[in-house]
Amino acid sequence: MTNTWQDIKNANIVVVMGGNAAEAHPCGFKWVIEAKIENGAKLVVVDPRFTRTASVADYYAPIRPGTDIAFLNGVIRYLLEKDAIQHEYVRAYTNAGLIVKDGFSFQDGLFSGFNEEKQSYDKSSWDYELDDQGFAKSDDTWQDPRCVINLLKQHVSRYTPEMVSRICGTPQDKFLHVCELMASTAAPDKAMTSLFALGWTQHSVGSQNIRTMAMVQLLLGNIGVAGGGMNALRGHSNIQGLTDVGLLSNLMPGYMTLPQDKDTSLDVYMSTKLYKPLRPGQTSYWQNYRKFFVSFQKAMFGDAAKQENDWAYDWLPKLDIPLYDIIKAFDMMNNGQMTGYICQGFNPLQAFPDRGRSRRGLSKLKFLVTMDPLDTETSRFWQDFGPQNPAKSAEIQTEVFQLPCTCFAEENGSLVNSARWLQWHWKAADGPGEAKSDIWIMSGIFHRLRDMYRKEGGAFPDPLLNVTWNYTNPIDPDPEELAKEMNGRALTDLTDATTSAVTKAGTLLDGFAQLRDDGTTASGCWIFTGCFTEKGNQMARRDATDPREQGIAPNWAWAWPANRRILYNRASADPDGKPWNPSKPVISWNGARWVGVDVPDYGPTVKPSDGVGPFIMNAEGLGRLFARDQMVDGPFPEHYEPLESPVENVLHPKVRSNPVARVLASDRPTFGDVKSFPYVATTYRLTEHFHFWTKHALINAILQPEEFVEIGEALAKEKGIEQGGWVKVKSKRGEVVCKAYVTKRIKPLTVDGKPTHVIGVPLHWGFTGQARKGYGANSLTPPVGDANTQTPEFKAFLVDVEKTSAPVTA
């Protein structure tokens, strides 16, 4: 989230698209209700189903799954055509006026630089024209035909209301009314907030879904302001923390990326990270990357990381391209290229696409280790051959080790919520039986591996042998010690060049501005620096005081970065430092420094006249309507059909789906077509269950006891399906036999002149726990990933449905 949960109450328009906040985030949804009651906000919901969120909305518009970019590109076209944008904000804070290279083009569904053989883009033409000083050329009058705003107008010109309706199935009048509501927030004293979740991320164009709405928000001047922003509603308690500390296969903590094989030295690696500012007077905060990196290496390897060995750069693993994402990992299992798998706090047999594919991969391992408080489907995968597959347990040679863990309520530690708050929690009870903490288990594995390398040697033992492990209890490190290590400390006396203040060696740091690249500081995660200082554990603060009742509460827990509650908050004020909305100021310039309810985006004494843009993580300092290097599938968002779609791509039939989506050639035969599988399916969660955990709890199992799918009344009548009757839902990959819930909440959509039916598939049931046994929604989903993040496409795929009898085993 760029803003906070409480800040939602400041919005004038709340758009929920790509999520179902009332159902999946019921506690946080109270702030939407407060916005409606206290601020007179309008709630707009765009969703394939009439959801619980839609039931309290002021306006609802249906949409076909997988067509959000077409809808939002249509919104952008409307805003530009009607001149309903916040002009001063767009001119000052976006790259609308920067001039793009003459070599950039888009034609027939492809951007310039596409390599058909590699199924990837050479992005060199996706850049700006540069002057002789290396700065991006600009036309602030927006007359140059190659400035970003004009290229954007040209790109979205195809997304007329008629075309949007034809692609999305959204009636034109409903689409246009949503456009009108959004456009009303172009006024400086109005704000719209966007709430989204997995309904946007779990697509082959998921990253571009989010980016398109971010562009809408930039045009409306809604980024950085109270009641605005792009607010991703995280699915469970620490998924934000997972990405923050680099648990994705391509990341290190603090969103630093692992080097690739081509990065043959630290200097070569840094040349790809230290982005030079692209505008005069601008700052590019990633120019501090070396400070973050060296401090991380010092936290990892201590005295063994030194200047003479490039701070142990060569000890880092190199990033394989394509990535070891979940789609690739299970393909490697199936091909015998991965023979061992440690699964910590995860249930891939329930959570990964194409359940049969996952099951086959696990069956070919030599060993599987699961670390979980619960008895998961993954840890019992050999039992999952279901009624359509007789038990084959005797054929499976995988040795499974189940390591029972404590859960968060049975240990001290922190959780990072959607709003980037690090909140400390305290142990409430001891774990049952022999359950141990993840820290104790991982520490034990580390010590045993290191002892083996010490005794037996190995091909490259240096990284493991030199990892720092200076904890008071090396067998079971205290979470507070780990938090302090993440925060960082001075390794020698540090003298501030500006104030001459001295920070003594061993002192916990106050913020990431103190990090250095000369080996004198250590920090395990630079964005967390400041969370545990000499003043104590900032994450444990519980002062709910909220200045001006504006949704900031700066002394409740601690937010990264720098305890900033609204990201890009410099954009909440005009170029002179005066708030766009004086009644809801976030920060403002008082003539000498930035003041306000939040921590300023950059130095408190950086003058407005210095011209430093608010988007300091971008080399331009500007919000990007044109993404020159961030996205692998295009600098502008484009509508591509899901890999399984009921229709052709009416915009460019030759390039139907995202040409650089994450698809392995070996998986293409598993994709179905509309002739065999004529209906669109989408997965989602229910309030009564929390992912795959609460089916183990009797009360939740009673509330939602068995697997079902939602089918619209028109389709049910056509197929002879009765309320509560048994149905079989099939895709090219598998089937689900369950009860049918016939509902008014899903109506057929007219897509390209034809009726299109959507089937809703809740995802919570498996074969462990208190609830009745289920097949799992991922039995149906395709092994397809987003082009940028590799996140699987769970929200739009093809199925068939038919009436059936009760299964022998359900």
ROVEX-140452 format. One record per residue (C-alpha): residue number from 1; chain; y, z, x. Coordinates in steps of 0.5 Angstrom, whole numbers. Example, Ala and Ser with C-alpha at 12.3 -4.5 7.8 and 13.67 -1.06 7.14 Angstrom:
- 1|A|-9|16|25
- 2|A|-2|14|27
***
This chain:
- 1|A|0|0|0
- 2|A|7|-2|2
- 3|A|10|4|-2
- 4|A|7|10|-5
- 5|A|3|12|-11
- 6|A|9|16|-14
- 7|A|14|10|-12
- 8|A|10|6|-18
- 9|A|15|10|-23
- 10|A|21|7|-20
- 11|A|18|0|-22
- 12|A|21|-4|-28
- 13|A|16|-9|-28
- 14|A|8|-7|-26
- 15|A|4|-13|-25
- 16|A|-4|-11|-25
- 17|A|-7|-17|-22
- 18|A|-14|-17|-18
- 19|A|-15|-10|-21
- 20|A|-16|-6|-26
- 21|A|-13|1|-24
- 22|A|-14|5|-31
- 23|A|-21|4|-30
- 24|A|-22|4|-22
- 25|A|-16|9|-20
- 26|A|-15|13|-27
- 27|A|-12|19|-23
- 28|A|-7|14|-20
- 29|A|-6|10|-26
- 30|A|-1|16|-29
- 31|A|4|13|-25
- 32|A|4|7|-28
- 33|A|4|11|-35
- 34|A|10|15|-32
- 35|A|14|8|-30
- 36|A|13|6|-38
- 37|A|15|12|-41
- 38|A|21|15|-36
- 39|A|23|8|-33
- 40|A|22|3|-39
- 41|A|18|-1|-35
- 42|A|14|-7|-37
- 43|A|6|-7|-35
- 44|A|3|-14|-35
- 45|A|-4|-15|-34
- 46|A|-7|-22|-32
- 47|A|-15|-21|-32
- 48|A|-21|-25|-34
- 49|A|-23|-19|-39
- 50|A|-18|-15|-43
- 51|A|-19|-9|-39
- 52|A|-18|-1|-40
- 53|A|-11|-3|-36
- 54|A|-10|-9|-41
- 55|A|-11|-4|-47
- 56|A|-4|0|-45
- 57|A|-1|-6|-43
- 58|A|6|-9|-46
- 59|A|3|-16|-44
- 60|A|-4|-19|-43
- 61|A|-5|-26|-40
- 62|A|-13|-29|-39
- 63|A|-15|-32|-33
- 64|A|-21|-36|-30
- 65|A|-24|-32|-24
- 66|A|-22|-35|-17
- 67|A|-16|-39|-20
- 68|A|-10|-33|-18
- 69|A|-7|-38|-13
- 70|A|-6|-43|-18
- 71|A|-3|-38|-23
- 72|A|2|-35|-17
- 73|A|4|-42|-14
- 74|A|6|-44|-21
- 75|A|10|-37|-21
- 76|A|13|-39|-15
- 77|A|15|-46|-17
- 78|A|18|-43|-24
- 79|A|22|-38|-19
- 80|A|25|-44|-15
- 81|A|26|-49|-21
- 82|A|30|-44|-25
- 83|A|33|-41|-18
- 84|A|31|-34|-20
- 85|A|31|-31|-13
- 86|A|35|-26|-10
- 87|A|39|-31|-6
- 88|A|42|-26|-1
- 89|A|35|-22|1
- 90|A|32|-29|2
- 91|A|37|-32|6
- 92|A|37|-25|11
- 93|A|30|-23|11
- 94|A|25|-29|10
- 95|A|24|-35|14
- 96|A|26|-39|9
- 97|A|32|-43|13
- 98|A|27|-44|19
- 99|A|25|-51|21
- 100|A|18|-53|21
- 101|A|15|-58|27
- 102|A|15|-65|25
- 103|A|8|-65|26
- 104|A|6|-61|20
- 105|A|4|-64|14
- 106|A|-1|-63|8
- 107|A|-5|-68|4
- 108|A|-11|-69|0
- 109|A|-12|-61|0
- 110|A|-12|-61|8
- 111|A|-7|-58|12
- 112|A|-5|-62|19
- 113|A|-10|-60|25
- 114|A|-16|-60|21
- 115|A|-23|-61|25
- 116|A|-28|-63|20
- 117|A|-34|-62|25
- 118|A|-32|-55|27
- 119|A|-29|-54|20
- 120|A|-23|-50|23
- 121|A|-16|-52|24
- 122|A|-12|-53|30
- 123|A|-6|-49|28
- 124|A|-1|-52|34
- 125|A|3|-56|28
- 126|A|4|-50|24
- 127|A|10|-47|28
- 128|A|18|-48|28
- 129|A|22|-53|32
- 130|A|25|-49|38
- 131|A|31|-49|42
- 132|A|32|-50|49
- 133|A|32|-42|49
- 134|A|25|-42|46
- 135|A|28|-39|39
- 136|A|26|-42|32
- 137|A|32|-47|30
- 138|A|35|-45|23
- 139|A|39|-48|17
- 140|A|42|-43|13
- 141|A|45|-48|8
- 142|A|37|-50|7
- 143|A|39|-57|7
- 144|A|34|-59|12
- 145|A|28|-62|9
- 146|A|24|-59|14
- 147|A|26|-52|13
- 148|A|21|-47|10
- 149|A|24|-47|3
- 150|A|24|-54|2
- 151|A|17|-55|5
- 152|A|15|-49|0
- 153|A|19|-53|-6
- 154|A|15|-59|-4
- 155|A|8|-55|-4
- 156|A|8|-52|-10
- 157|A|11|-58|-14
- 158|A|4|-60|-17
- 159|A|3|-53|-20
- 160|A|7|-54|-27
- 161|A|5|-50|-33
- 162|A|1|-56|-35
- 163|A|-3|-56|-29
- 164|A|-3|-48|-28
- 165|A|-6|-48|-35
- 166|A|-11|-53|-34
- 167|A|-14|-50|-28
- 168|A|-13|-42|-30
- 169|A|-15|-43|-37
- 170|A|-9|-39|-39
- 171|A|-5|-41|-45
- 172|A|2|-44|-42
- 173|A|6|-40|-47
- 174|A|3|-34|-44
- 175|A|4|-36|-37
- 176|A|11|-38|-38
- 177|A|12|-31|-41
- 178|A|9|-28|-35
- 179|A|14|-32|-30
- 180|A|20|-30|-35
- 181|A|18|-22|-34
- 182|A|17|-23|-26
- 183|A|24|-27|-25
- 184|A|27|-21|-29
- 185|A|27|-17|-22
- 186|A|30|-22|-18
- 187|A|37|-18|-20
- 188|A|38|-13|-14
- 189|A|38|-7|-19
- 190|A|31|-9|-21
- 191|A|24|-8|-18
- 192|A|17|-11|-19
- 193|A|11|-7|-16
- 194|A|4|-11|-15
- 195|A|-2|-7|-16
- 196|A|-9|-10|-14
- 197|A|-16|-9|-11
- 198|A|-22|-12|-10
- 199|A|-21|-17|-15
- 200|A|-17|-21|-10
- 201|A|-20|-19|-4
- 202|A|-27|-21|-6
- 203|A|-26|-29|-6
- 204|A|-27|-34|-1
- 205|A|-19|-35|-1
- 206|A|-18|-27|-2
- 207|A|-13|-26|4
- 208|A|-9|-32|1
- 209|A|-9|-29|-6
- 210|A|-5|-23|-3
- 211|A|-1|-27|1
- 212|A|1|-31|-5
- 213|A|4|-25|-9
- 214|A|7|-23|-3
- 215|A|11|-29|-3
- 216|A|13|-28|-10
- 217|A|16|-21|-8
- 218|A|20|-24|-2
- 219|A|23|-29|-7
- 220|A|25|-23|-12
- 221|A|27|-19|-6
- 222|A|22|-13|-8
- 223|A|19|-12|-1
- 224|A|21|-5|2
- 225|A|25|-3|-4
- 226|A|24|3|-9
- 227|A|19|1|-14
- 228|A|17|-5|-11
- 229|A|12|-8|-5
- 230|A|5|-10|-5
- 231|A|0|-4|-7
- 232|A|-7|-5|-5
- 233|A|-11|0|-9
- 234|A|-17|2|-4
- 235|A|-24|3|-7
- 236|A|-26|10|-5
- 237|A|-23|16|-1
- 238|A|-23|13|6
- 239|A|-24|6|6
- 240|A|-16|5|9
- 241|A|-18|10|15
- 242|A|-24|6|16
- 243|A|-20|0|18
- 244|A|-14|4|21
- 245|A|-19|6|26
- 246|A|-22|0|28
- 247|A|-29|0|25
- 248|A|-29|-7|23
- 249|A|-33|-12|28
- 250|A|-26|-15|31
- 251|A|-22|-9|31
- 252|A|-20|-3|36
- 253|A|-16|3|33
- 254|A|-9|1|30
- 255|A|-11|-6|28
- 256|A|-11|-8|36
- 257|A|-16|-14|36
- 258|A|-22|-14|41
- 259|A|-21|-20|47
- 260|A|-25|-26|47
- 261|A|-29|-29|52
- 262|A|-23|-34|54
- 263|A|-19|-28|55
- 264|A|-21|-27|62
- 265|A|-17|-22|65
- 266|A|-12|-17|62
- 267|A|-6|-21|63
- 268|A|-9|-27|60
- 269|A|-11|-22|54
- 270|A|-4|-19|54
- 271|A|-1|-26|54
- 272|A|-4|-27|47
- 273|A|-1|-21|44
- 274|A|6|-20|47
- 275|A|10|-24|42
- 276|A|16|-26|44
- 277|A|22|-25|39
- 278|A|24|-32|36
- 279|A|31|-31|34
- 280|A|37|-28|38
- 281|A|38|-21|38
- 282|A|31|-20|34
- 283|A|26|-15|36
- 284|A|18|-16|36
- 285|A|15|-9|36
- 286|A|8|-12|38
- 287|A|12|-13|45
- 288|A|9|-6|45
- 289|A|2|-8|45
- 290|A|1|-6|52
- 291|A|3|1|51
- 292|A|-2|2|45
- 293|A|-7|-1|49
- 294|A|-7|2|56
- 295|A|-6|9|52
- 296|A|-12|7|48
- 297|A|-16|6|54
- 298|A|-14|12|57
- 299|A|-16|16|51
- 300|A|-23|12|52
- 301|A|-24|13|59
- 302|A|-20|18|62
- 303|A|-19|18|70
- 304|A|-24|12|70
- 305|A|-19|7|67
- 306|A|-13|6|72
- 307|A|-9|0|74
- 308|A|-13|-2|80
- 309|A|-19|-4|75
- 310|A|-14|-6|69
- 311|A|-15|0|65
- 312|A|-22|-1|65
- 313|A|-21|-8|61
- 314|A|-27|-11|63
- 315|A|-31|-5|60
- 316|A|-29|-8|53
- 317|A|-34|-12|49
- 318|A|-32|-19|48
- 319|A|-31|-22|41
- 320|A|-36|-27|39
- 321|A|-33|-33|35
- 322|A|-36|-33|29
- 323|A|-35|-26|28
- 324|A|-41|-21|27
- 325|A|-39|-20|20
- 326|A|-44|-18|15
- 327|A|-46|-25|13
- 328|A|-48|-27|20
- 329|A|-51|-20|21
- 330|A|-56|-21|16
- 331|A|-57|-28|18
- 332|A|-59|-26|25
- 333|A|-64|-21|22
- 334|A|-67|-26|18
- 335|A|-68|-31|24
- 336|A|-70|-25|29
- 337|A|-64|-25|33
- 338|A|-63|-18|31
- 339|A|-68|-13|31
- 340|A|-65|-6|30
- 341|A|-60|-4|25
- 342|A|-56|3|25
- 343|A|-53|4|18
- 344|A|-48|10|17
- 345|A|-45|12|11
- 346|A|-47|5|8
- 347|A|-51|2|3
- 348|A|-52|-6|4
- 349|A|-58|-7|0
- 350|A|-53|-5|-6
- 351|A|-46|-8|-3
- 352|A|-48|-14|1
- 353|A|-48|-21|-3
- 354|A|-55|-24|-4
- 355|A|-59|-18|-5
- 356|A|-66|-22|-4
- 357|A|-63|-25|3
- 358|A|-61|-18|5
- 359|A|-68|-15|3
- 360|A|-71|-20|7
- 361|A|-67|-19|13
- 362|A|-69|-11|13
- 363|A|-76|-13|13
- 364|A|-76|-17|19
- 365|A|-73|-11|23
- 366|A|-77|-7|28
- 367|A|-73|-1|26
- 368|A|-67|2|21
- 369|A|-63|8|22
- 370|A|-60|10|16
- 371|A|-55|16|16
- 372|A|-53|18|9
- 373|A|-52|24|4
- 374|A|-56|21|-1
- 375|A|-63|17|-1
- 376|A|-60|10|-2
- 377|A|-63|3|-4
- 378|A|-62|1|4
- 379|A|-67|7|6
- 380|A|-72|5|1
- 381|A|-71|-2|1
- 382|A|-79|-4|2
- 383|A|-79|-1|-5
- 384|A|-74|-7|-8
- 385|A|-79|-13|-10
- 386|A|-78|-12|-17
- 387|A|-81|-14|-23
- 388|A|-80|-21|-21
- 389|A|-84|-20|-14
- 390|A|-90|-16|-13
- 391|A|-90|-10|-8
- 392|A|-90|-12|-1
- 393|A|-89|-6|2
- 394|A|-96|-6|7
- 395|A|-93|-13|10
- 396|A|-87|-9|12
- 397|A|-87|-7|19
- 398|A|-80|-4|20
- 399|A|-80|3|22
- 400|A|-74|7|18
- 401|A|-71|13|20
- 402|A|-67|17|15
- 403|A|-62|22|18
- 404|A|-59|26|12
- 405|A|-52|27|13
- 406|A|-47|32|10
- 407|A|-41|29|6
- 408|A|-34|30|6
- 409|A|-34|37|2
- 410|A|-39|40|7
- 411|A|-34|39|13
- 412|A|-27|39|16
- 413|A|-23|33|17
- 414|A|-18|28|14
- 415|A|-18|22|9
- 416|A|-13|16|9
- 417|A|-11|14|2
- 418|A|-9|8|-1
- 419|A|-2|10|1
- 420|A|-3|11|8
- 421|A|-3|18|8
- 422|A|-7|22|12
- 423|A|-9|28|8
- 424|A|-13|34|12
- 425|A|-19|37|8
- 426|A|-23|44|9
- 427|A|-30|45|8
- 428|A|-32|48|2
- 429|A|-40|49|3
- 430|A|-45|48|8
- 431|A|-50|42|8
- 432|A|-56|43|4
- 433|A|-63|43|8
- 434|A|-63|40|15
- 435|A|-57|36|14
- 436|A|-52|35|20
- 437|A|-45|32|20
- 438|A|-44|25|22
- 439|A|-40|27|29
- 440|A|-46|32|31
- 441|A|-51|26|30
- 442|A|-47|21|33
- 443|A|-46|25|39
- 444|A|-53|27|40
- 445|A|-55|19|40
- 446|A|-49|18|45
- 447|A|-52|24|50
- 448|A|-59|21|49
- 449|A|-57|14|51
- 450|A|-52|16|57
- 451|A|-58|20|60
- 452|A|-63|14|59
- 453|A|-58|10|63
- 454|A|-57|15|68
- 455|A|-64|16|69
- 456|A|-66|9|68
- 457|A|-60|5|70
- 458|A|-59|-2|66
- 459|A|-55|-8|66
- 460|A|-48|-6|65
- 461|A|-48|2|64
- 462|A|-41|3|66
- 463|A|-37|4|59
- 464|A|-42|9|57
- 465|A|-43|13|63
- 466|A|-35|13|64
- 467|A|-33|15|56
- 468|A|-29|21|56
- 469|A|-32|27|53
- 470|A|-28|33|54
- 471|A|-29|37|48
- 472|A|-30|44|48
- 473|A|-37|43|44
- 474|A|-39|37|47
- 475|A|-45|37|42
- 476|A|-41|38|36
- 477|A|-34|36|37
- 478|A|-29|40|33
- 479|A|-25|35|28
- 480|A|-19|38|30
- 481|A|-20|36|37
- 482|A|-22|29|35
- 483|A|-15|29|31
- 484|A|-11|31|37
- 485|A|-15|26|41
- 486|A|-13|20|36
- 487|A|-6|23|36
- 488|A|-5|23|43
- 489|A|-2|27|49
- 490|A|2|26|55
- 491|A|-2|26|61
- 492|A|3|27|66
- 493|A|11|30|65
- 494|A|15|25|62
- 495|A|22|24|62
- 496|A|26|21|56
- 497|A|30|15|59
- 498|A|36|16|54
- 499|A|36|24|53
- 500|A|33|26|60
- 501|A|28|31|56
- 502|A|22|32|59
- 503|A|15|32|55
- 504|A|10|37|59
- 505|A|3|34|61
- 506|A|-2|36|56
- 507|A|3|36|50
- 508|A|1|33|44
- 509|A|6|27|43
- 510|A|11|27|37
- 511|A|11|19|36
- 512|A|8|12|38
- 513|A|15|11|41
- 514|A|13|16|47
- 515|A|7|12|49
- 516|A|7|8|56
- 517|A|3|3|59
- 518|A|3|6|66
- 519|A|-3|11|65
- 520|A|1|17|63
- 521|A|0|17|56
- 522|A|-7|17|52
- 523|A|-8|16|44
- 524|A|-14|14|41
- 525|A|-10|11|35
- 526|A|-3|9|36
- 527|A|-1|9|29
- 528|A|-4|16|28
- 529|A|1|18|33
- 530|A|5|24|30
- 531|A|-1|26|25
- 532|A|-2|33|30
- 533|A|3|35|34
- 534|A|5|41|38
- 535|A|8|43|31
- 536|A|1|43|28
- 537|A|-3|39|24
- 538|A|2|35|20
- 539|A|-4|32|16
- 540|A|-5|39|13
- 541|A|2|40|10
- 542|A|2|41|2
- 543|A|10|41|1
- 544|A|11|37|-5
- 545|A|18|37|-5
- 546|A|21|30|-7
- 547|A|28|29|-5
- 548|A|32|26|-11
- 549|A|25|26|-15
- 550|A|24|19|-12
- 551|A|17|18|-10
- 552|A|17|20|-3
- 553|A|15|27|-2
- 554|A|16|27|6
- 555|A|13|34|7
- 556|A|6|32|4
- 557|A|1|31|9
- 558|A|3|25|14
- 559|A|3|18|13
- 560|A|2|12|18
- 561|A|7|10|21
- 562|A|11|15|23
- 563|A|11|19|17
- 564|A|14|13|13
- 565|A|13|12|6
- 566|A|15|6|4
- 567|A|14|0|9
- 568|A|20|-5|11
- 569|A|25|0|8
- 570|A|30|-3|12
- 571|A|30|-9|7
- 572|A|32|-4|1
- 573|A|39|-5|4
- 574|A|43|-11|5
- 575|A|45|-14|12
- 576|A|51|-9|12
- 577|A|46|-3|11
- 578|A|48|-2|3
- 579|A|43|-1|-2
- 580|A|41|-7|-6
- 581|A|40|-1|-12
- 582|A|45|4|-11
- 583|A|41|8|-16
- 584|A|35|8|-12
- 585|A|37|8|-5
- 586|A|31|9|0
- 587|A|35|9|7
- 588|A|43|7|8
- 589|A|47|6|14
- 590|A|53|11|14
- 591|A|57|8|20
- 592|A|53|12|25
- 593|A|46|12|23
- 594|A|41|11|18
- 595|A|40|16|13
- 596|A|36|17|7
- 597|A|30|20|3
- 598|A|25|16|8
- 599|A|24|15|16
- 600|A|28|8|17
- 601|A|23|2|19
- 602|A|26|3|27
- 603|A|31|7|31
- 604|A|36|11|27
- 605|A|42|8|31
- 606|A|40|1|31
- 607|A|47|-2|28
- 608|A|46|-7|22
- 609|A|51|-11|26
- 610|A|46|-12|31
- 611|A|42|-17|26
- 612|A|35|-14|27
- 613|A|31|-16|22
- 614|A|27|-11|18
- 615|A|20|-15|19
- 616|A|19|-12|26
- 617|A|12|-14|27
- 618|A|13|-21|26
- 619|A|16|-25|32
- 620|A|22|-27|27
- 621|A|24|-21|24
- 622|A|23|-24|18
- 623|A|18|-24|12
- 624|A|14|-30|12
- 625|A|14|-35|6
- 626|A|11|-40|12
- 627|A|5|-36|16
- 628|A|6|-40|23
- 629|A|0|-36|26
- 630|A|-3|-31|21
- 631|A|-8|-35|17
- 632|A|-14|-39|19
- 633|A|-14|-43|12
- 634|A|-6|-45|12
- 635|A|1|-43|13
- 636|A|2|-44|5
- 637|A|-3|-42|0
- 638|A|-7|-47|-4
- 639|A|-12|-47|-10
- 640|A|-19|-48|-8
- 641|A|-24|-47|-13
- 642|A|-30|-42|-11
- 643|A|-36|-45|-7
- 644|A|-39|-44|-14
- 645|A|-35|-47|-20
- 646|A|-35|-50|-27
- 647|A|-30|-55|-25
- 648|A|-28|-60|-20
- 649|A|-21|-59|-16
- 650|A|-16|-63|-20
- 651|A|-11|-62|-15
- 652|A|-16|-65|-9
- 653|A|-23|-67|-11
- 654|A|-25|-69|-4
- 655|A|-23|-62|-2
- 656|A|-26|-58|-7
- 657|A|-27|-51|-4
- 658|A|-24|-47|2
- 659|A|-26|-52|8
- 660|A|-26|-46|13
- 661|A|-29|-41|8
- 662|A|-34|-36|11
- 663|A|-41|-40|10
- 664|A|-47|-41|14
- 665|A|-50|-48|14
- 666|A|-57|-44|13
- 667|A|-54|-41|6
- 668|A|-51|-47|3
- 669|A|-58|-49|-1
- 670|A|-57|-42|-4
- 671|A|-51|-45|-8
- 672|A|-52|-47|-15
- 673|A|-49|-52|-19
- 674|A|-46|-52|-26
- 675|A|-51|-56|-29
- 676|A|-56|-51|-28
- 677|A|-52|-45|-28
- 678|A|-46|-46|-33
- 679|A|-42|-40|-34
- 680|A|-38|-36|-29
- 681|A|-39|-29|-27
- 682|A|-35|-23|-24
- 683|A|-37|-16|-22
- 684|A|-33|-10|-23
- 685|A|-33|-2|-23
- 686|A|-33|3|-29
- 687|A|-30|9|-29
- 688|A|-36|13|-31
- 689|A|-39|11|-24
- 690|A|-37|11|-17
- 691|A|-40|6|-13
- 692|A|-47|7|-12
- 693|A|-46|15|-11
- 694|A|-46|18|-18
- 695|A|-52|15|-21
- 696|A|-55|21|-17
- 697|A|-51|25|-21
- 698|A|-54|27|-28
- 699|A|-48|27|-32
- 700|A|-46|20|-30
- 701|A|-52|18|-31
- 702|A|-52|20|-38
- 703|A|-45|17|-39
- 704|A|-47|10|-37
- 705|A|-55|11|-36
- 706|A|-57|3|-35
- 707|A|-55|-3|-33
- 708|A|-51|-8|-37
- 709|A|-47|-14|-38
- 710|A|-41|-16|-42
- 711|A|-42|-23|-46
- 712|A|-36|-25|-51
- 713|A|-38|-26|-58
- 714|A|-37|-34|-58
- 715|A|-43|-34|-52
- 716|A|-47|-29|-55
- 717|A|-47|-33|-62
- 718|A|-49|-39|-58
- 719|A|-54|-36|-55
- 720|A|-57|-32|-60
- 721|A|-56|-26|-56
- 722|A|-55|-19|-60
- 723|A|-51|-13|-59
- 724|A|-56|-8|-54
- 725|A|-61|-14|-54
- 726|A|-64|-16|-47
- 727|A|-62|-21|-43
- 728|A|-64|-25|-37
- 729|A|-58|-27|-32
- 730|A|-60|-32|-27
- 731|A|-56|-35|-21
- 732|A|-59|-39|-15
- 733|A|-61|-33|-11
- 734|A|-64|-28|-16
- 735|A|-64|-25|-23
- 736|A|-62|-19|-27
- 737|A|-66|-17|-33
- 738|A|-61|-12|-37
- 739|A|-58|-10|-44
- 740|A|-52|-14|-47
- 741|A|-46|-11|-49
- 742|A|-43|-17|-54
- 743|A|-35|-16|-54
- 744|A|-29|-18|-56
- 745|A|-26|-17|-49
- 746|A|-28|-23|-46
- 747|A|-26|-30|-50
- 748|A|-28|-37|-48
- 749|A|-22|-40|-44
- 750|A|-20|-48|-44
- 751|A|-21|-50|-37
- 752|A|-19|-58|-36
- 753|A|-20|-59|-43
- 754|A|-27|-56|-43
- 755|A|-29|-49|-46
- 756|A|-31|-44|-40
- 757|A|-35|-37|-41
- 758|A|-34|-31|-37
- 759|A|-40|-26|-36
- 760|A|-38|-19|-33
- 761|A|-43|-16|-29
- 762|A|-42|-8|-27
- 763|A|-45|-7|-21
- 764|A|-47|1|-20
- 765|A|-55|1|-22
- 766|A|-60|0|-17
- 767|A|-67|4|-16
- 768|A|-65|11|-13
- 769|A|-62|16|-17
- 770|A|-62|19|-24
- 771|A|-60|13|-28
- 772|A|-65|8|-30
- 773|A|-67|3|-25
- 774|A|-63|-3|-25
- 775|A|-63|-10|-21
- 776|A|-56|-9|-18
- 777|A|-51|-14|-19
- 778|A|-51|-17|-12
- 779|A|-58|-20|-14
- 780|A|-54|-26|-16
- 781|A|-48|-26|-12
- 782|A|-47|-32|-6
- 783|A|-47|-30|1
- 784|A|-40|-33|2
- 785|A|-34|-30|5
- 786|A|-26|-30|6
- 787|A|-24|-35|11
- 788|A|-20|-30|14
- 789|A|-23|-23|13
- 790|A|-30|-25|12
- 791|A|-30|-21|5
- 792|A|-36|-23|1
- 793|A|-34|-27|-6
- 794|A|-37|-23|-11
- 795|A|-31|-24|-16
- 796|A|-33|-32|-18
- 797|A|-40|-35|-18
- 798|A|-44|-39|-23
- 799|A|-50|-36|-27
- 800|A|-54|-38|-33
- 801|A|-56|-33|-39
- 802|A|-61|-33|-44
- 803|A|-64|-28|-49
- 804|A|-71|-24|-46
- 805|A|-76|-19|-48
- 806|A|-75|-12|-45
- 807|A|-78|-12|-37
- 808|A|-85|-9|-36
- 809|A|-81|-5|-30
- 810|A|-73|-4|-31
***
